[in-house]
């Protein structure tokens, strides 16, 4: 299952005409395309789906959504490194 995961934009760069951001998901940082959210700036929270930030959300909603996804146990699979299986508990 693919979900949109909330994360905090920690840095923004542009390479080859594509605007990307370093997005923090808990203790994990990933690159995400920010072209769909040109208004996003460093410090904002965004929902990221398959590597693309799809909307900017407020901090409270980001924290509630992240906590809900964590309680459902779906974050380990969604945030596992590419090609890696999530750790068994």
Backbone bond lengths (Angstrom), bond angles and torsions (degrees), N, CA, C in turn:
res aa  C-N    CA-C-N  psi(-1)  N-CA   C-N-CA  omega(-1)  CA-C   N-CA-C  phi
1 X - - - 1.441 - - 1.519 108.50 -
2 X 1.305 117.23 135.70 1.461 122.29 176.14 1.514 108.89 -105.86
3 X 1.315 115.55 130.93 1.459 121.70 -179.28 1.517 109.69 -123.19
4 X 1.314 115.77 160.36 1.456 120.69 169.53 1.527 106.31 -89.45
5 X 1.315 116.25 123.29 1.457 122.76 -175.90 1.530 108.89 -108.98
6 X 1.344 117.86 132.58 1.461 119.58 177.36 1.521 111.40 -76.77
7 X 1.318 115.22 139.83 1.457 120.98 177.11 1.513 110.26 -149.90
8 X 1.325 115.03 164.40 1.463 121.62 -178.24 1.527 109.73 -102.84
9 X 1.317 116.55 130.21 1.463 121.92 178.98 1.532 108.43 -72.92
10 X 1.332 115.52 116.37 1.461 120.83 -177.39 1.526 112.66 -101.07
11 X 1.312 116.91 -15.59 1.460 120.45 179.25 1.514 109.78 -170.50
12 X 1.319 116.45 152.02 1.463 121.55 -178.35 1.530 108.92 -129.99
13 X 1.327 114.78 138.48 1.469 120.76 177.46 1.525 108.29 -143.59
14 X 1.307 115.46 163.06 1.463 120.48 174.97 1.517 107.98 -127.79
15 X 1.323 115.01 131.27 1.462 120.14 179.10 1.515 108.36 -139.70
16 X 1.323 115.75 127.16 1.463 121.63 -179.70 1.529 112.07 54.50
17 X 1.337 116.38 36.39 1.457 121.41 177.04 1.517 114.86 79.22
18 X 1.334 117.42 6.34 1.465 121.07 179.62 1.526 108.60 -110.49
19 X 1.322 115.95 126.30 1.462 122.07 179.72 1.521 108.31 -86.12
20 X 1.330 116.23 120.56 1.456 120.73 -179.94 1.508 110.29 -123.94
21 X 1.311 114.66 161.63 1.454 119.84 178.04 1.505 110.83 -136.53
22 X 1.303 116.02 149.14 1.462 122.68 170.02 1.517 104.76 -88.08
23 X 1.333 116.73 114.55 1.455 121.90 -173.64 1.524 108.79 -113.52
24 X 1.335 115.97 132.54 1.458 122.51 -179.20 1.522 110.60 -97.58
25 X 1.324 115.28 127.66 1.463 123.16 175.98 1.518 106.17 -118.81
26 X 1.317 117.69 95.37 1.457 119.00 -173.00 1.525 107.74 62.36
27 X 1.325 117.79 -122.67 1.454 121.54 179.07 1.514 113.93 -96.00
28 X 1.332 118.30 11.25 1.459 122.45 -176.75 1.526 109.15 -111.71
29 X 1.339 116.61 134.49 1.467 121.37 176.87 1.522 108.83 -110.96
30 X 1.319 115.88 136.21 1.462 122.33 177.34 1.522 109.08 -137.08
31 X 1.319 115.84 155.80 1.456 121.41 172.83 1.532 108.46 -85.74
32 X 1.319 115.69 141.45 1.466 120.98 177.06 1.524 108.58 -140.53
33 X 1.309 115.97 145.44 1.460 121.55 175.02 1.528 108.60 -73.88
34 X 1.320 116.71 131.62 1.469 121.73 -179.64 1.524 112.59 -108.16
35 X 1.326 118.12 10.32 1.460 120.70 -176.67 1.528 113.54 -62.12
36 X 1.332 118.37 -28.90 1.470 120.79 -179.86 1.525 112.59 -79.57
37 X 1.340 117.11 -11.94 1.468 121.41 179.88 1.535 109.29 -129.84
38 X 1.333 116.18 69.98 1.470 119.13 -176.89 1.528 113.05 -61.32
39 X 1.338 117.05 -20.01 1.463 120.59 179.70 1.523 112.88 -79.44
40 X 1.336 118.34 -13.02 1.469 121.96 -177.82 1.523 110.00 -65.63
41 X 1.313 114.69 137.88 1.456 120.86 177.86 1.524 109.11 -133.30
42 X 1.308 116.15 166.60 1.457 120.71 179.78 1.528 109.91 -55.80
43 X 1.335 116.17 132.46 1.463 121.64 -178.57 1.519 113.01 98.53
44 X 1.337 117.74 -17.05 1.472 121.36 177.37 1.522 110.31 -74.95
45 X 1.322 114.83 160.03 1.460 122.22 174.05 1.522 108.23 -105.70
46 X 1.324 115.35 137.26 1.463 121.26 -179.02 1.526 109.37 -131.94
47 X 1.327 115.61 155.16 1.458 120.90 170.30 1.516 106.72 -94.77
48 X 1.344 116.40 127.66 1.458 121.82 -177.56 1.523 109.25 -114.22
49 X 1.329 115.09 127.45 1.464 122.36 178.13 1.524 107.93 -126.76
50 X 1.322 116.75 123.42 1.470 124.81 -178.48 1.534 112.96 43.58
51 X 1.336 115.87 44.84 1.455 120.29 174.98 1.513 116.35 86.83
52 X 1.333 117.37 1.73 1.461 121.57 179.92 1.526 110.01 -120.00
53 X 1.338 116.89 126.58 1.460 120.28 172.28 1.524 106.48 -72.47
54 X 1.343 116.00 126.09 1.462 119.23 -174.63 1.524 113.72 -109.04
55 X 1.325 118.02 -16.83 1.461 120.68 175.94 1.522 109.63 -164.03
56 X 1.324 115.67 154.55 1.457 122.12 174.11 1.525 106.49 -93.87
57 X 1.336 116.25 135.38 1.467 120.62 178.21 1.527 108.78 -128.57
58 X 1.338 116.29 164.92 1.458 118.44 179.47 1.535 110.23 -82.32
59 X 1.315 115.08 162.76 1.463 122.25 -175.10 1.522 111.84 -57.98
60 X 1.331 117.92 -43.71 1.467 120.45 -177.75 1.523 111.29 -62.28
61 X 1.325 116.83 -44.19 1.469 119.68 178.52 1.520 110.58 -65.16
62 X 1.319 117.62 -40.37 1.465 121.04 178.65 1.528 110.34 -59.95
63 X 1.329 116.84 -45.59 1.462 120.75 -178.85 1.527 111.55 -66.24
64 X 1.334 117.71 -41.67 1.478 120.98 178.15 1.524 111.17 -63.40
65 X 1.325 116.48 -44.74 1.468 120.87 -178.60 1.515 110.65 -65.50
66 X 1.331 117.15 -44.74 1.459 121.24 -179.86 1.535 109.79 -60.93
67 X 1.330 116.88 -45.45 1.473 120.84 -180.00 1.530 110.92 -62.20
68 X 1.326 117.64 -41.16 1.459 121.03 178.79 1.523 110.74 -63.42
69 X 1.330 117.19 -47.64 1.466 120.63 179.46 1.525 110.94 -62.03
70 X 1.325 116.23 -38.16 1.462 120.41 178.08 1.525 110.78 -65.38
71 X 1.334 117.08 -42.65 1.467 120.10 -179.92 1.525 112.16 -66.52
72 X 1.325 116.85 -27.75 1.465 120.84 177.39 1.532 111.82 -80.61
73 X 1.321 116.65 -9.46 1.456 121.20 177.63 1.515 114.89 76.89
74 X 1.320 118.51 23.32 1.465 120.32 -177.14 1.531 114.00 -99.48
75 X 1.320 118.34 -9.90 1.461 119.79 -176.55 1.520 113.17 -70.13
76 X 1.325 118.16 -35.41 1.473 120.09 -178.32 1.523 110.40 -58.54
77 X 1.321 117.04 -43.37 1.466 120.80 179.67 1.524 111.33 -69.48
78 X 1.316 116.71 -44.57 1.463 120.60 -176.66 1.519 112.60 -68.42
79 X 1.339 118.05 -32.27 1.456 120.77 -175.78 1.527 113.39 -103.02
80 X 1.333 117.54 5.95 1.476 120.50 176.85 1.515 108.95 -61.89
81 X 1.335 116.96 144.94 1.472 118.72 176.69 1.536 110.50 -55.49
82 X 1.313 115.98 149.66 1.470 120.49 -179.03 1.516 110.86 -50.60
83 X 1.335 115.15 126.59 1.451 121.45 177.05 1.512 114.73 80.43
84 X 1.329 118.38 -4.32 1.463 120.92 -178.90 1.523 109.92 -97.66
85 X 1.290 115.50 143.44 1.459 120.38 174.57 1.512 108.56 -80.33
86 X 1.333 118.48 145.36 1.462 120.37 177.72 1.524 110.26 -65.51
87 X 1.310 115.53 151.99 1.468 120.77 179.74 1.526 109.95 -65.98
88 X 1.307 116.26 140.53 1.460 121.45 176.52 1.517 108.11 -81.39
89 X 1.335 116.01 143.21 1.473 118.18 178.14 1.499 110.95 -111.21
